[in-house]
Amino acid sequence: MSTGSILETIGQEIIGVMSPVSICMFLVVLLVYTVYNPSATSSAATTIRTAANLVYLESPSDSTSQKLEGAILNAVVFVVIITLVTFLLLLLYYYRFTNFLLYYTRFSVFMIFSAMGSSILISIIQRFNIPIDAVTFYVLLFNFTILGTISVFSNGVPIIVKQSNMVVLGIIVAAWFSRLPEWTTWVVLVALALYDLAAVLAPGGPLKLLVELASSRDEELPALVYESRPNVGRNSRVRDSSLGMLVTAGIGMNSDNNDNGGAVELQELLRNVGSDDVNETRERAHMVIEVGQNERRTNRDEIEEVREDVGETSPLIGDSYNSVNDVSSGGVENSNGENRALQGNERDAVGMEEMNSRGIKLGMGDFIFYSVLVGRAAMYDLMTVYACYLAIISGLGCTLILLAVCRHALPALPISIALGVMFYFLTRLLMEPFVVGASTNLVMF
């Protein structure tokens, strides 16, 4: 069976990542555009104090230079705090305080759902005048918080439920950060993109060290990561694993064994498969066993022909056997280079299988700051939202293609944030005046 390139098989994974990112950005834009109306007179009162604006709180009466200086100072302090916290987490993970990190992450998610989620729910209730009493509100909030926290960290829930709660988590944090002052938001986004680039790719970057340490231990990082694994049903997993057992049993039988071993293996398979698939599985089992027997007969006949035609056959058979072993073990000793090409194809196949089994993983910080960018753009005009969305999706697609080529951890913020910020200001300064002027003067184009 011919295997395509890894770029051909990554399309489904790209869609699996872009879909939740698009949903998160759309809901954040809808929330910001309807609830946090920047044209309201009380918009200045909605500005919040977070770690991103500890030093300077922007005021509409400040000059442009004061806003820029204060925004740069806020961004520097915010990046320094993130760097120190990341190194602290790296130190704790290095000394195997994994349980502490896990409980800390669970507590953080619980606080996001309870405190920040309740604030957003109250804003929605006040904006649309929803009649609800305090008891009902707290009961709904309690269920929302507990079920959301359990779904994010539990492996017993369906993957679609976990992915949905991860998206909700990103929406809550992004909607919260969208209330930052305008200048601080743009400078912080650029600073975070530069930090992500250095932290992931620099030799001593904290995120690079953290990923390498987790890979060396063959462990999962105790972090909030969105996984784009396919939602595979239970029955399909049973059928695939059982068929794999059958392939091994059919090819691995030698000539001394009778058909009883295959019958026992088939009984084990039928015991795991439902009654609707018994006939289909039985046909597959006989087909696989017959193919294995035919391949053994063909190989035996070829060896007999080599023994009859060539005098000294032992070195030839030994060389061919060793060459097969070298290819299977990663060796490249072959005069004509065919084994080397075969080894490269096998590595590509292994890489594609690993990507299909594990899926692409995207940090929740990428979800959040993508949505913060389009949420900030929604406070100005929907035209800038369209431009920023297309820019972010294009940058994410470029990053995922680079991930398929490089095959190691890459930062997901720099390309998308750079394109998003550039398209925002180009649309606001150039495209919008042109479109508004053409529409006002009834110019058709």
N, C-alpha and C positions, 0 to 999 in steps of 0.2 A: 504494500500500500504506500503510495507516494505521499509525502508530507510536505505541506506548503511552508513558506517562510513564516517567521514569527510575526512579521508585519501584517500578514494576511489573517492570522488567528487572533490578533489583539483587538480587532474591531468590536467584538462582543464585550470585551473587558472595558474598552473605552466608553461604550454606551452605558455599561453598568456603573461607571463612575460619574459620567456626565449627567445622567438622569437625576440622581439624588442631589447633585450640586445645583442643577437647574431648578429643581423643586424647592430647595432651600432658599435660593436667591429670589425666586418668584414670591414665596410666602413672606420673606422679609420685606421685599418691596411693597407688597400689598399691606403688610402691617404698618410699615413706616408711612406709606402714602395715605392711609385711612385713619390711623390712630394718632401718630406723632405728626400732626400737620404743622409744617414750619411756618405757614402764613398766619397762624393764630397769634394773638397778642401775648399769650402766655408761653410762647415757644422758648423764650430765654429762661423761664423758670424751670423748664424740663431738662436743662443741662445738668448732668450729674458729675459727681466727683469720684473718679476711679484712679487706678494706678497709672492710667495713661495721661492724666492731667493733674498730677500731684503738685507740681511746682507752679504752673500758670493756669489760671482760669480765664478763658477768653471772654471779652466783653465787646459788645457792638460799638462802643464808643472808642475803643482802642484804635490806634493807627495801624497801617499795614505792616510797618516795620516792627512794631511791638507784637503784633499777632504772629509774624514769622519767627521772631526771636523766641517768643514764648512757646510756640509749637515745636521748634527745634529742641529747646530745652526739655520739654515734656517727652519728646521722642527719645532723647538720649537717656533720660532717667528711666523710662519704661523699658528700653532695650537692656540697660544695665541690670535692672531688677530681674528681667527674664533670664539673662545670662547667668546671674548668680543662682537663681532658683534651679536652672537646668544643671549647673555644675553640682549643686547640692543633691539633686536627684541622682545624678551620675555617681556621686560618692556613696550615697546610700545603696544604690544598686550594685556597686562594686563590692561593698562589704555585705552583700546578700540580705539587706533589709527589705526583702521583697514583700513580706506580709504588711509591713508598715506602708510601703508605697501603694499596695493594693487597697488597704483601708483608707488611706488618704485620698486616693482617686474616687473611691465609693462615696466618701464624705463630701467631696467636691461636687460630684454629680447630684447628690442628694440636696445640697444647698442651692445648686443652680435650679433644679426643678422646683424646690420649695420657695426660696426667697425671690430669686429673679423671675421665676415663672409666675408666682403670685402677683408680683408688681405688674407684669404685662397683662395678666388676666384682669386685674383691677382697672387698668387703663382701658381695656376693651369694654368692660362693663360700664364704666363711666362714659365712654365715647358713644356707645349705642344705647345707653339707658336700659340695660337688661335688668328686669326685675328678678332679684334673687336675694334670699335671706342669708345671714351670716353662717348659720349651721350648715345649710346646703353647700355653700361656697367652701367651707373648710373640709367637709366630707369629700367633695370632689377633688379639692387640692390634695388631700391626704392620699386618696386612691391614685391620682395622677402621679404624685411623687414616688410612692412606694412601687407601683407597677413599672414606672419608667426606670427607676434605679435597678430593679431586679432584671428587667429586660435587657438593659445595657450590659450587665456583667454575667448573666446566667447563660450557660450553654444548653440548657434544656428547652429554651423557647425557640420557635421557628426563626430562621434567619431574617425573614421579612419583617418580623416584629422588632428584632434588634436593630435592623437598619432604619426602620421608621422612627424609633426612639432616638437614635443617633442624629437623625435629621432634625427632629424636634429640639434636641439639645443644642444643635448649631443655630437653629432659628432663635432660640431664647437669648443666647449669648450675643449673637449678631445684632438682634434688635436692641439689646441693651447698649452695645458699643456704638450703635448708630446715633445715639443721642449725644455723642461727644461734639465739641465745637468743630466747625468746618476746617479751619486751618490745622488744628491738632490732628484731626482724622487723616488728612492727606499726608502730612509729614510722618505720622506714625506708621501708616501703611507702607510708605517708601522705606522707612527705617527697618520695619519688620522684614521686608523683602530682602534687603541687604544683609540683615542678620541671618535669615534663613539660608541665604547663599553661603555665608561664611561658616555657619554652624554645621552644615551638612557636608560641604566639600573641602573645607580647610583641614589640613592634617591634624590640628589639635582642636577641631570643632567639637563642642559638647555633644551635639546630636550624632555626629559621625562616630565618636567614641562610644556612645551609648548603643548605637546599632551594631557596631563591631563587637562589643562586649556581649550583647545578646546573641549574636550569631555564633560566637565562639562557645558559648554555653548551650547553644541549641535551645533557647528559651524564647517565649513571647514577651515583648516589652509590656510592663504594667502601665499602659497608656491608653488613651482614648483614640482608637484607630478605626476608621470605617473600612470594612472588608467587602469587596465586591464579589464574594463567592456566589456561584450560581445556587439557586434554591432548588436542590435536588430532593425528590421525594424518597421516602423510606423504601418503597418497593423497588425503585430503580437501583438503589444502592445494593440491595440484596441480590438482584439479578446480575449486576455487573460483577460483584465479588464472587458469586457462585460460578459464573461463566469463566472467570479467571482461574478458579480451582479446576474446572473441567479442562481448560487448555493445558494446564500444567500436568494433570493426570493423563490426558490423552497422548501428549508428546513424550512424557517421561516414562511410559510403560515400555519394558523391554520385551524381547521375543519369548522369554520363558514364562511370562505371566499369561494367565487366561483372562477371560472376559469377566470374571467375578469381581476383580478390583474395580473395573469400570462400573459395574452394577452397584457396588457399594457406594462409589462416589456419586452416582446418579441418584441413589436413594437419599443421600445427604442433601443433594441439591433440591430434590423435590420436596423434601421436608421443610426447606426454607422458603420456597416459592409458593405463591397462592395457587388455588385450584384452577384459575382461569389460564395460567401460563404453563400448565404442566405439559400439554402436548407440544407447545412451541419449544420449551426447554428440552424435552426429550429428543426432538428432531435436531436441535443444535448440538446436543451431547453426542448423538450418533455421528453427526457430520464432523465434529471436531475429532472424535476418536478415529474415524475413517481417514481423515486427512493426516493425522499423526502416523497411522500405520502405513499409508501410502508413501509418506516422506521417508520413513525408515526403510521401506523396500527400495525406494529409488536410491537412497544413499548407499545401501548394501550392494545394489547392482553396479553402481558407479565404482565402488571400491574393488569389486571383483573384476571389472573390466580393466582397471589400472593394474591390478596384480597380474592379469594375463598378458597385457601388452608391454609392460616394462619389467626389466629384469630385477633391478634393485629398487624395490618399491618402498621399503621401510623409510628411507630418508625423505621421499616425496610425501608420503602420508604424514610423516612426523612434522615436516615443514608446514604442510597445509593445516594440520591440527594446531600447531603452535601459532600460525598466523591468525587462525580464528580466535584462539585464546587471547592473542595480543590485541585484537580489535575489541573484544569484549571487556578486556581489562584496561583499555585506554592506551595500548601500545601503538606505535607508528612504524614498526620495522617492516617495510615492504619496499621492494625495488622500484615498482612502477607507481607508487603513491596512491593506489586505490584504497588501501586501508585507511590512509590519512583522510581522504575525502569521506569515507564511510564513518570515520570517527567524528568528523565535524557535523555530519548529518545527524548522527546519534545524539550529539550534544545539543543540537538545535531542537531535536524531538524531546529530549529530556527537559530542556528549558521551557518549551511550550507546554509540556505536561504539567510541570510544576506551576506555571502561571495559571493554567486552567484549573488546577486543583486548589491552589491557594487564593488566586485572584489578586487584583491590584489593591493595595492598601493606601489609604489617604488619611492623613492626620486631620483631626477635627479642627485644628487651628486653620487649616486651609479652607475648610467649609466656612468657618466663621468670618475670616477676613475677606474672602470673595464676596460674601453677603453684605459685609459692612461697606464695601466699596459701592455696590449697586444700591444699597440702602441710602448711602450718602448722596448718590446721584439722583435718587428718587425725590430727595428734598428740593431739588432744583427743577427738573423737568423730565418727562418720560422719554424724550428724545435722547438724552444723555444715558438713560437706563438701557435703552436698546443698544447703544454704541458700547457701553461698558460690558454688557452681557456678552455680546459677540466677541469682544476683545478677550474677556476672561475665558470663554469656552475655547477660543482659538489657542490661547496660551496654554491651557490645560491639555489640549490635544497635542500640541508640540512637545510638552513635557512628557506625556505618556509615550509618544513615539521615541523620544530620547531614552526613556526608561526601557523600552523594548530593545533598543540598540545597545545601550551601555550595560544593562542588567545589574545595576546596583542602585542603592538608594539615591534619589535626586530630590532637590528642593522643589516644591510645587508652587511656591509663591512668586519667585522673581519674574518669570516670563509673563504670567497672567497679571500680576499687579502692575508691571511696567506698561504693558499694553493697555490695561484698564485706565490707569491714570492719564496716559498719553491721549487715549481716545476721548476721555472725559473733557479734558481742556481743549482739545481740537474741536470737539462738537460744540462746546459751550462758547468758545471764542470765534470760531469760523463758520461752522455749519449752521448753527442756530440763527445767527444774524442773516445769513444768506437765505435760508428757508423762510424765515419770518418776513423778510423784506420782499421776497418773491411772492409769497402768499398775500401780503398786504397790497401789493401793486398789481395783483391778478396776473402775474407772469406765469405762463404755462411752460413747464419743462419736463 
